[in-house]
Amino acid sequence: MSGRIELDRPRCEGHGLCEEAAPRLMHLDDDGDLVIDVEEVDGADLEAAKAAVRVCPVAALRLVSA
């Protein structure tokens, strides 16, 4: 199975919990804005993406089937 990470940018508040859960896939830039480094995920990255989606306190991330 694979998926694609989608970000609802206006909803994101830059808490950084997703970055902690999936540092290989995303990071906060110097302005505190989330940057998705890897959009298409599978395998271990898929599990990390699921964790990032789960920990977002404002539900700004979602994972859709690719």
DSSP file (Angstrom, degrees, kcal/mol; ACC not computed):
  #  RESIDUE AA STRUCTURE BP1 BP2  ACC     N-H-->O    O-->H-N    N-H-->O    O-->H-N    TCO  KAPPA ALPHA  PHI   PSI    X-CA   Y-CA   Z-CA
    1    1 A M              0   0    0      0, 0.0    42,-0.7     0, 0.0     2,-0.3   0.000 360.0 360.0 360.0 146.9    0.0    0.0    0.0
    2    2 A S  E     -A   42   0A   0     40,-0.2    64,-1.5    44,-0.0     2,-0.3  -0.899 360.0-173.4-136.2 167.5    1.1    3.6   -0.6
    3    3 A G  E     -AB  41  65A   0     38,-2.6    38,-3.0    -2,-0.3     2,-0.4  -0.944  21.0-122.7-153.9 173.5   -0.3    7.0    0.1
    4    4 A R  E     -AB  40  64A   0     60,-2.7    60,-2.5    -2,-0.3     2,-0.4  -0.992  23.3-132.5-126.9 131.8    0.1   10.7   -0.4
    5    5 A I  E     - B   0  63A   0     34,-2.3     2,-0.4    -2,-0.4    58,-0.2  -0.698  23.5-168.0 -83.7 129.3    0.5   13.2    2.4
    6    6 A E  E     - B   0  62A   0     56,-3.0    56,-2.1    -2,-0.4     2,-0.5  -0.963   5.1-154.8-120.4 138.9   -1.8   16.3    2.0
    7    7 A L  E     - B   0  61A   0     -2,-0.4     2,-1.3    54,-0.2    54,-0.2  -0.942  13.8-150.1-115.1 128.9   -1.4   19.4    4.1
    8    8 A D    >>  -     0   0    0     52,-3.4     3,-1.3    -2,-0.5     4,-1.3  -0.766  23.4-168.7 -91.0  87.1   -4.2   21.9    4.8
    9    9 A R  T 34 S+     0   0    0     -2,-1.3     3,-0.5     1,-0.3    -1,-0.2   0.838  77.9  53.2 -54.2 -44.8   -1.8   24.8    5.0
   10   10 A P  T 34 S+     0   0    0      0, 0.0    -1,-0.3     0, 0.0    -2,-0.0   0.808 110.4  50.1 -62.4 -25.9   -4.3   27.4    6.5
   11   11 A R  T <4 S+     0   0    0     -3,-1.3    -2,-0.2    49,-0.1    49,-0.1   0.778  87.1 101.2 -81.5 -27.5   -5.1   25.0    9.3
   12   12 A C     <  -     0   0    0     -4,-1.3    -5,-0.0    -3,-0.5    22,-0.0  -0.380  45.8-176.0 -65.6 130.3   -1.5   24.2   10.3
   13   13 A E        -     0   0    0     -2,-0.1    -1,-0.1    20,-0.0    -4,-0.0   0.330  44.5-114.0-108.4   3.7   -0.3   26.1   13.4
   14   14 A G        +     0   0    0      1,-0.1    -2,-0.1     2,-0.0    14,-0.0   0.819  61.1 150.3  72.2  32.7    3.3   24.9   13.3
   15   15 A H        -     0   0    0      1,-0.1    -1,-0.1     4,-0.0    13,-0.0   0.842  46.5-141.7 -65.8 -33.0    3.3   22.8   16.5
   16   16 A G     >  +     0   0    0     16,-0.1     4,-1.7    11,-0.0     5,-0.1   0.480  64.3 122.6  87.2   2.8    5.9   20.5   15.0
   17   17 A L  H  > S+     0   0    0      1,-0.2     4,-1.8     2,-0.2     5,-0.1   0.873  75.6  53.0 -65.1 -35.1    4.6   17.2   16.4
   18   18 A C  H  > S+     0   0    0      1,-0.2     4,-2.2     2,-0.2    -1,-0.2   0.887 105.5  54.0 -65.5 -38.8    4.3   15.8   12.9
   19   19 A E  H  4 S+     0   0    0      1,-0.2    -1,-0.2     2,-0.2    -2,-0.2   0.885 108.0  50.2 -62.7 -39.2    8.0   16.7   12.3
   20   20 A E  H  < S+     0   0    0     -4,-1.7    -1,-0.2     1,-0.2    -2,-0.2   0.879 113.6  45.6 -65.5 -37.5    8.9   14.7   15.4
   21   21 A A  H  < S+     0   0    0     -4,-1.8    -2,-0.2     1,-0.2    -1,-0.2   0.805 132.3  16.9 -75.8 -30.3    6.9   11.7   14.2
   22   22 A A    >X  +     0   0    0     -4,-2.2     4,-1.5    -5,-0.1     3,-1.3  -0.457  66.3 160.3-143.5  65.0    8.2   11.8   10.6
   23   23 A P  T 34 S+     0   0    0      0, 0.0    -1,-0.1     0, 0.0    -3,-0.1   0.747  77.9  56.8 -65.3 -23.0   11.4   13.9   10.4
   24   24 A R  T 34 S+     0   0    0      1,-0.2     3,-0.1    -5,-0.0    -5,-0.1   0.731 112.7  41.7 -75.8 -21.2   12.4   12.3    7.1
   25   25 A L  T <4 S+     0   0    0     -3,-1.3    12,-2.5     1,-0.2    13,-1.8   0.713 123.0   7.9 -99.4 -24.1    9.1   13.3    5.5
   26   26 A M  E  <  -C   36   0B   0     -4,-1.5     2,-0.3    10,-0.3    -1,-0.2  -0.988  54.3-175.9-156.7 158.1    8.5   16.8    6.7
   27   27 A H  E     -C   35   0B   0      8,-2.1     8,-3.1    -2,-0.3     2,-0.5  -0.988  30.7-111.0-153.8 159.4   10.1   19.7    8.6
   28   28 A L  E     -C   34   0B   0     -2,-0.3     6,-0.2     6,-0.2    -2,-0.0  -0.811  36.5-139.1 -90.3 132.5    9.3   23.2    9.9
   29   29 A D    >   -     0   0    0      4,-2.9     3,-2.1    -2,-0.5    -1,-0.0  -0.158  37.3 -83.2 -80.9-176.7   11.1   25.9    8.0
   30   30 A D  T 3  S+     0   0    0      1,-0.3    -1,-0.1     2,-0.1    -2,-0.0   0.723 131.2  53.0 -62.7 -22.0   12.7   29.0    9.6
   31   31 A D  T 3  S-     0   0    0      2,-0.1    -1,-0.3     0, 0.0     3,-0.1   0.431 120.6-106.9 -91.3   0.0    9.3   30.8    9.6
   32   32 A G  S <  S+     0   0    0     -3,-2.1     2,-0.3     1,-0.3    -2,-0.1   0.610  74.7 139.0  84.2  12.4    7.6   27.9   11.4
   33   33 A D        -     0   0    0      1,-0.0    -4,-2.9   -20,-0.0    -1,-0.3  -0.727  56.1-115.6 -91.1 139.8    5.7   26.7    8.2
   34   34 A L  E     -C   28   0B   0     -2,-0.3     2,-0.5    -6,-0.2    -6,-0.2  -0.563  27.1-164.8 -77.0 134.2    5.5   23.0    7.5
   35   35 A V  E     -C   27   0B   0     -8,-3.1    -8,-2.1    -2,-0.3     2,-0.7  -0.986  13.3-143.1-119.5 124.1    7.3   21.8    4.4
   36   36 A I  E     -C   26   0B   0     -2,-0.5   -10,-0.3   -10,-0.2     3,-0.2  -0.795  18.7-179.5 -87.1 115.3    6.4   18.3    3.1
   37   37 A D  S    S+     0   0    0    -12,-2.5     2,-0.5    -2,-0.7   -11,-0.2   0.820  74.5  29.8 -85.0 -34.0    9.7   16.8    1.8
   38   38 A V        +     0   0    0    -13,-1.8    -1,-0.3     1,-0.1   -33,-0.1  -0.960  60.9 173.1-130.7 111.8    8.3   13.5    0.6
   39   39 A E        +     0   0    0     -2,-0.5   -34,-2.3    -3,-0.2     2,-0.5   0.895  67.7  60.6 -86.7 -43.2    4.6   13.4   -0.5
   40   40 A E  E    S+A    4   0A   0    -36,-0.2     2,-0.3   -38,-0.0   -36,-0.2  -0.774  73.2 177.1 -90.3 122.9    4.4    9.9   -1.9
   41   41 A V  E     +A    3   0A   0    -38,-3.0   -38,-2.6    -2,-0.5     2,-0.3  -0.908  14.6 158.2-129.7 152.8    5.0    7.3    0.8
   42   42 A D  E >>  +A    2   0A   0     -2,-0.3     3,-1.3   -40,-0.2     4,-0.7  -0.940  54.5  11.3-155.4 174.4    5.1    3.5    1.3
   43   43 A G  H 3> S-     0   0    0    -42,-0.7     4,-1.5    -2,-0.3     3,-0.4  -0.241 130.9  -4.8  56.4-133.3    6.6    1.0    3.6
   44   44 A A  H 3> S+     0   0    0      1,-0.2     4,-2.1     2,-0.2    -1,-0.3   0.844 136.6  57.5 -62.9 -34.5    8.2    2.4    6.7
   45   45 A D  H <> S+     0   0    0     -3,-1.3     4,-2.5     1,-0.2    -1,-0.2   0.857 102.0  55.8 -64.5 -33.9    7.5    6.0    5.4
   46   46 A L  H  X S+     0   0    0     -4,-0.7     4,-2.3    -3,-0.4    -1,-0.2   0.912 107.4  48.6 -63.9 -42.0    3.8    5.1    5.3
   47   47 A E  H  X S+     0   0    0     -4,-1.5     4,-2.0     2,-0.2    -2,-0.2   0.901 111.9  49.0 -65.0 -40.4    3.8    4.2    8.9
   48   48 A A  H  X S+     0   0    0     -4,-2.1     4,-2.3     2,-0.2    -2,-0.2   0.895 110.2  51.7 -65.1 -39.7    5.7    7.4    9.8
   49   49 A A  H  X S+     0   0    0     -4,-2.5     4,-2.4     2,-0.2    -2,-0.2   0.903 108.0  51.6 -63.5 -41.5    3.2    9.4    7.8
   50   50 A K  H  X S+     0   0    0     -4,-2.3     4,-2.2     1,-0.2    -1,-0.2   0.906 109.9  49.7 -60.9 -41.2    0.3    7.8    9.6
   51   51 A A  H  X S+     0   0    0     -4,-2.0     4,-2.0     2,-0.2    -2,-0.2   0.904 109.7  51.1 -64.6 -41.2    1.9    8.7   12.9
   52   52 A A  H  X S+     0   0    0     -4,-2.3     4,-0.9     1,-0.2    -2,-0.2   0.911 111.0  47.9 -62.7 -42.8    2.3   12.3   11.8
   53   53 A V  H >< S+     0   0    0     -4,-2.4     3,-0.6     1,-0.2     8,-0.2   0.911 111.2  52.3 -62.0 -42.6   -1.3   12.5   10.8
   54   54 A R  H 3< S+     0   0    0     -4,-2.2    -2,-0.2     1,-0.2    -1,-0.2   0.854 110.2  46.3 -64.6 -37.1   -2.4   11.0   14.1
   55   55 A V  H 3< S+     0   0    0     -4,-2.0    -1,-0.2    -5,-0.1    -2,-0.2   0.580  79.0 114.3 -87.6  -8.2   -0.4   13.5   16.3
   56   56 A C    X<  -     0   0    0     -4,-0.9     3,-1.0    -3,-0.6     5,-0.1  -0.482  54.8-156.2 -66.1 118.2   -1.4   16.7   14.5
   57   57 A P  T 3  S+     0   0    0      0, 0.0    -1,-0.2     0, 0.0    -3,-0.0   0.664  91.2  40.2 -72.9 -14.4   -3.5   18.6   17.1
   58   58 A V  T 3  S-     0   0    0     -3,-0.0    -2,-0.1     0, 0.0    -3,-0.0   0.266 106.4-120.1-116.5  10.5   -5.4   20.6   14.5
   59   59 A A    <   +     0   0    0     -3,-1.0   -47,-0.1    -6,-0.2   -48,-0.1   0.885  62.5 145.3  53.5  45.3   -5.9   17.9   11.9
   60   60 A A        +     0   0    0    -49,-0.1   -52,-3.4    -7,-0.1     2,-0.3   0.616  54.7  64.5 -86.0 -12.6   -4.0   19.8    9.2
   61   61 A L  E     +B    7   0A   0     -8,-0.2     2,-0.3   -54,-0.2   -54,-0.2  -0.828  57.5 174.0-110.8 148.3   -2.5   16.6    7.7
   62   62 A R  E     -B    6   0A   0    -56,-2.1   -56,-3.0    -2,-0.3     2,-0.5  -0.987  22.5-138.9-147.1 156.8   -4.2   13.7    6.0
   63   63 A L  E     -B    5   0A   0     -2,-0.3     2,-0.4   -58,-0.2   -58,-0.2  -0.967  20.3-170.0-117.6 123.4   -3.1   10.6    4.1
   64   64 A V  E     -B    4   0A   0    -60,-2.5   -60,-2.7    -2,-0.5     2,-0.1  -0.889  30.8-101.7-115.2 145.8   -4.9    9.6    1.0
   65   65 A S  E      B    3   0A   0     -2,-0.4   -62,-0.3   -62,-0.2    -1,-0.0  -0.379 360.0 360.0 -63.9 137.2   -4.5    6.3   -0.9
   66   66 A A              0   0    0    -64,-1.5   -63,-0.2   -25,-0.1    -1,-0.1   0.430 360.0 360.0 -96.7 360.0   -2.3    6.7   -4.0
